[in-house]
Amino acid sequence: MGEVIVQALQGVSFEIFKGEFLVILGPSGSGKSTILNIIGGIDQPTSGSIIYMGKDISKAGERALTKYRRSSVGFVFQFYNLIPNLTARENILLASELGNSPLNVNDLLNTIGLGDRGGHFPSQMSGGQQQRIAIARAVAKNPQVLLCDEPTGALDFSTGIQVLKLLKDFNRQNGCTVAIITHNAGISDMADRTLYIRDGLVDRVEYNENPIEPEEVRW
């Protein structure tokens, strides 16, 4: 920032295991979003390595990074980021065309409970409906990793629980690795592991031997 250097992360090191449901927890400004962007190949670190399936994506060129983002990673954002002039079905279809083994768009719409809303535009849907479309869009290309940035942050409690249930269902049924960043400690109760971030550092990692169901989460 001008002449001021802001060190977002400081020697962070951790693993994400295949098929797990991971929550990355920490206060605002702790470095959570930076971690997610680096894992997802959106930002590149100034030092260190990000190893995915034996390959260091921190050293990858733009073409390789684009392929990684297109085929391996799905993103869910806090404010949906749907394309406003495309219908719900078209938003999902656009993403599905990027994958090597995409999921069926109509099946996805039915799975998220919006089979009758595929022809609606984002402006014609509630926030919770838009977030469900955003999740369907993220999983349409059948990614191996699903990265979620505060997916319940803009939603009320009951709608947030519905969204968490969708994410957990995709994790279980598709074997998709899910990583959620949040400042909401209650969500960690449904995680296999919780990674606590503070001031750009990994403060601690906690394993959860008995994760609760999304419907039981409280905050």
For each residue, the residues with C-beta under 8 A, 3 or more apart:
1: 4 5 6
2:
3:
4: 1
5: 1
6: 1
7: 10 200
8: 31 34 200
9: 12 31 34 35 38 45 200 201
10: 7 199 200 201
11: 48 201
12: 9 31 35 48 197 200 201 202
13: 202
14: 195 202 205
15:
16: 20 22 39 145 177 179
17: 20 22 177 192 193
18: 144 175 177
19: 171 175 176 177
20: 16 17 177 178 192 193
21: 167 168 171 178 180 190 191 192 211
22: 16 17 177 178 179 180 191 192 193 194 195
23: 179 180 181 182 187 188 190 191 193 194 195
24: 32 35 36 179 180 181 182 194 195 197
25: 32 181 182 183 184 185 187 188 194 195 196 197
26: 30 31 32 181 183 196 197 198 203
27: 30 183 198
28: 183
29:
30: 26 27 197 198 199 200
31: 8 9 12 26 34 35 197 199 200 201
32: 24 25 26 35 36 181 182 183 197
33: 36 37 149 181
34: 8 9 31 37 38 43
35: 9 12 24 31 32 38 39 181 197
36: 24 32 33 39 40 147 149 179 181
37: 33 34 40 42 43
38: 9 34 35 41 42 43 44 45 50 58
39: 16 35 36 50 73 145 147 179
40: 36 37 69 73 75 147
41: 38 44 57 60 65 68 69 73
42: 37 38 69
43: 34 37 38
44: 38 41 58
45: 9 38 48 50 58
46:
47:
48: 11 12 45 58
49: 56 58 59
50: 38 39 45 56 57 58
51: 54 55 56 57
52: 55 57 68 72
53:
54: 51
55: 51 52 60
56: 49 50 51 59 60
57: 41 50 51 52 60 64 65 68
58: 38 44 45 48 49 50
59: 49 56
60: 41 55 56 57 64 65 68
61: 64 65
62: 65 66
63: 66 67
64: 57 60 61 67 68
65: 41 57 60 61 62 68 69
66: 62 63 69 70
67: 63 64 70 71
68: 41 52 57 60 64 65 71 72 73
69: 40 41 42 65 66 72 73
70: 66 67 98 99 141
71: 67 68 98 99 100 141 143
72: 52 68 69 143 144 145
73: 39 40 41 68 69 143 144 145 146 147
74: 95 138 139 141 143 145 146 147 176
75: 40 138 146 147 148 149
76: 131 134 135 138 146 147 148 149 151 167
77: 80 81 134 149 150 151
78: 149 150 151 153 154
79: 154
80: 77 122 127 130 131 133 134 154
81: 77 134
82: 86 88 91 122 130 133 134 137
83: 86 90 91 94 122
84: 121 122 123
85: 121
86: 82 83 90 91 94 121
87: 90 91 118 119 120 121
88: 82 91 92 109 114 117 118 119 120 121 122 125 133
89: 92 93 105 106 109 118 119
90: 83 86 87 93 94
91: 82 83 86 87 88 94 95 122 133 137
92: 88 89 95 96 105 108 109 133 136 137 140
93: 89 90 96 97 105 140
94: 83 86 90 91 97 98 137
95: 74 91 92 98 99 137 138 140 141
96: 92 93 99 102 103 105 140 141
97: 93 94 102
98: 70 71 94 95 102 141
99: 70 71 95 96 102 103 140 141 142 143
100: 71 141 142
101: 142
102: 96 97 98 99 140 141 142
103: 96 99 107 108 139 140 141 142
104: 107 108
105: 89 92 93 96 108 109 118 140
106: 89 109 110 115 118
107: 103 104 110 111
108: 92 103 104 105 111 112 136 139 140
109: 88 89 92 105 106 112 114 115 117 118 136
110: 106 107 113 114 115
111: 107 108 136 166 169
112: 108 109 132 133 135 136 166
113: 110 132
114: 88 109 110 117 118 129 132 133 136
115: 106 109 110 118
116:
117: 88 109 114 120 125 129
118: 87 88 89 105 106 109 114 115
119: 87 88 89
120: 87 88 117 124 125
121: 84 85 86 87 88 124 125
122: 80 82 83 84 88 91 125 130 133
123: 84
124: 120 121
125: 88 117 120 121 122 129 130 133
126: 129 130 159
127: 80 130 131 154 155 159
128: 131 132 155 156 159 162 163
129: 114 117 125 126 132 133
130: 80 82 122 125 126 127 133 134
131: 76 80 127 128 134 135 151 154 155 159 163
132: 112 113 114 128 129 135 136 162 163 166
133: 80 82 88 91 92 112 114 122 125 129 130 136 137
134: 76 77 80 81 82 130 131 137 138
135: 76 112 131 132 138 139 151 163 166 167 170
136: 92 108 109 111 112 114 132 133 139 140
137: 82 91 92 94 95 133 134 140
138: 74 75 76 95 134 135 143 146
139: 74 103 108 135 136 142 143 146 170 174 176
140: 92 93 95 96 99 102 103 105 108 136 137
141: 70 71 74 95 96 98 99 100 102 103
142: 99 100 101 102 103 139 174
143: 71 72 73 74 99 138 139 146 176
144: 18 72 73 176 177
145: 16 39 72 73 74 176 177 178 179
146: 73 74 75 76 138 139 143 167 170 171 176 177 178 179
147: 36 39 40 73 74 75 76 179
148: 75 76 151 167 178 179 180 181
149: 33 36 75 76 77 78 181
150: 77 78 153 154 181 182 183
151: 76 77 78 131 135 148 163 164 167 180 182
152: 155 159 160 163 164 182 184 187
153: 78 150 182 184
154: 78 79 80 127 131 150
155: 127 128 131 152 159 160 163
156: 128 159 160
157: 160 161 219
158: 161 162
159: 126 127 128 131 152 155 156 162 163
160: 152 155 156 157 163 164
161: 157 158 164 165 214 215 217
162: 128 132 158 159 165 166
163: 128 131 132 135 151 152 155 159 160 166 167
164: 151 152 160 161 167 168 187 190 214 217
165: 161 162 168 169 214 215
166: 111 112 132 135 162 163 169 170
167: 21 76 135 146 148 151 163 164 170 171 178 180 214
168: 21 164 165 171 172 178 190 213 214
169: 111 165 166 172 173
170: 135 139 146 166 167 173 174 176 178
171: 19 21 146 167 168 174 175 176 177 178
172: 168 169
173: 169 170
174: 139 142 170 171
175: 18 19 171
176: 19 74 139 143 144 145 146 170 171
177: 16 17 18 19 20 22 144 145 146 171
178: 20 21 22 145 146 148 167 168 170 171
179: 16 22 23 24 36 39 145 146 147 148
180: 21 22 23 24 148 151 167 187 191
181: 23 24 25 26 32 33 35 36 148 149 150
182: 23 24 25 32 150 151 152 153 187
183: 25 26 27 28 32 150
184: 25 152 153 187 219
185: 25 188 219
186: 189 217 218 219
187: 23 25 152 164 180 182 184 190 191 217 219
188: 23 25 185 191 194 206 208
189: 186 208 211 212 216 217
190: 21 23 164 168 187 211 212 213 214 216 217
191: 21 22 23 180 187 188 194 208 211
192: 17 20 21 22 207 208 211
193: 17 20 22 23 205 206 207 208
194: 22 23 24 25 188 191 205 206 208
195: 14 22 23 24 25 202 205
196: 25 26 202 203 204 205 206
197: 12 24 25 26 30 31 32 35 200 201 202 203
198: 26 27 30 201 203
199: 10 30 31
200: 7 8 9 10 12 30 31 197
201: 9 10 11 12 31 197 198
202: 12 13 14 195 196 197 205
203: 26 196 197 198
204: 196
205: 14 193 194 195 196 202
206: 188 193 194 196
207: 192 193
208: 188 189 191 192 193 194 211
209:
210:
211: 21 189 190 191 192 208
212: 189 190 216 217
213: 168 190 216 217
214: 161 164 165 167 168 190 217
215: 161 165
216: 189 190 212 213
217: 161 164 186 187 189 190 212 213 214
218: 186
219: 157 184 185 186 187
